[in-house]
Amino acid sequence: MTPDATPGRPFGPCPFAVRLTALFYDLLTSLAIVLVVGLLAQLATGGQLIAVRDGHAHSPVWYPLLQLTALATYFMWSWMRGGQTLGARAWRMRVVADAGRVTLPRALARCAIAASPLLLLALGPLLEPRWLLAAMLLAWSADYAAALLDGDRRALHDRFSGTRLLRAN
């Protein structure tokens, strides 16, 4: 059996609009994860996680890394254990690898490439927040717009990680 088909329910390339809808679901899930991790970090630090100095909020270096690790773990675990995040499950979609299961290296590559616009946050001290946000949205738009031009409807993170997003027909 190919990754494109299951008994009685064939899978095909995922339509772009459905992909974006599932992405919205996954953004809500991501928000919930960030809030829970933030709450746990606040509880662990006795409410001293974020300090205000010079009129600006400061958090320890480990905090955004913890948030990113929690989100990456959720997505990679979902892709490796059945190929479905909550958004993908709701819309009958599945991430599959070109050569069988989604392995840890493929999941890590997919996650790193999809999250790479976050690297633009390093420009934070140089750019106004609105320009930083615009640059990140432009980078993510380019990633997903590739799915409109690709015959297999693959985004850049799919193409470079050797995965594809399929939907039950």
N, C-alpha and C positions, 0 to 999 in steps of 0.2 A: 504494500500500500504506500503510495506517495504522500508527502506531507500536504499535497494539495487536495486530498480526498480522505474521507472517512466513510465507513459503510452507511449508505443511505443518505448521506449529506455531503455533497461535494463542496469544496472551498475554492474560491476564486479571488483575484486581486480585490483589495478593499477600495470602495469608492472614496474619493477625497473628502466629500462632505461628511460621510460616516466617520472617517478617520478623525476629522476635526471635532465632531460631536463626542466621540470617545475620549479625545484629548481633554475636552472640557471636564468630563467626568473624572479623569485622572488628575486634573488640576485641583478639583475639590478634595479628592483623596489625599493629594500631596499637602494641601492646606491643613487637613486634619492631622497628618503625621507631624508637620512642622509645629502645630499648636501643642500636641501631646509631648513632643520632645522638649519644646520650650518650657512647658509646665514642669516636667520632670527635672529639667536643668535648674529652674528657679527653686524648686523644692530642695534639690541637692545642695544648692549654694545658699540656702537660707534667705532667699529673696535678694541676694547680692549679685546676681548674674550681670546685670547691666548697671553701670555707674555713669553718673553725669558729671563731666569735668569740662570746664571752659564752655559750658552751654551746649555741649555735644554728648550724645550717648556713646559709651564705649563698652564693648563686650570682649571677653577673652578670645584669643585666637582659636582655641579649641571649639568654641561654640558653633560658628558656621560650618566647621569641618564635621562636627557631630551631626548637624542638620543634614548636610550633604550626604554623609555616610548612611544615615537613616533612610533618606529618599532613594539613594542608589541601591541599597539593600532590598527595599520593597520592590522596585522595578525589576532588578536582576533575578530575585527569587521568584517573582511572578512569571517572568519569561522562561526560566529554567524549569519550573514546576507546572507545566501545562500550557505555557505560552500566553497566559491571559492575566491582565491587570483587571481591576474592577470595571473600568471603562470598556475594555475589550470584551469582557464577559457579558456585559449588558447589551452590547451590539453584535454578539456572536462573531467576534474576531479572534484571531490567534496569531502570535508571532512564531514563525518557524524558521529554521536554518535551512540553507540551501542543501546541506548534507546531513539531514537527520535532526536530532535534538539540538536545542539551543544550549550550548556549553557555556561554562563560566567565561572563557576568553571571548566568545562571541557576545555574551550578555554584557561583559565589561566594556568591550569596544562599542557596542550599540549605545550603552549608557553614556560613555565618555564623549562620543561624537554628538549625541543628542543634547548633552549638557554643556558642550563647549562654548556656546555664547555666554555662559556665566563667567568665563575668563575675562570678558570685557569689564567685569566689576573691578578689575585691577586698575582700570582707568578712572575710577571714581574720584580720586583727588584732582584729576585734570579736567573732567567734564561736569557740566551741570547735570543734575539728576534727570532732567527731561531728555537730554541728548544721549545720556547713558542708556536710558530705557529705550529710546528710539533705535539705538545701535543694536541692542540685544534683540528687539523685536524684528529688526531687519535681518539679522543673522538667522533667527529661527524661521522667519518667513522664507528665506532662501533655502533652508534645509527642507522644509515641507513643500515648497513650490516645485522642487525637483520631482515630486510625485506626480505633478500635473504633466510633466514633460516626459516622464519615463513610461515606456510601454508596459512594464510590470507594476506601475504605480508605486515605485519604491522611493522613499525619501532618501536623502543623502546618508543618514545614519543606517538605513537598511542596506543600501548598496555597499557601503564600506565595511559593514560588519558581517556581510554574508547572510543576512536575514531578510525576511519579507513578512508583510502583514496581510493575512488572508481573512476573508469573511465567508461565513456559511451562506450558500445561495438558497 
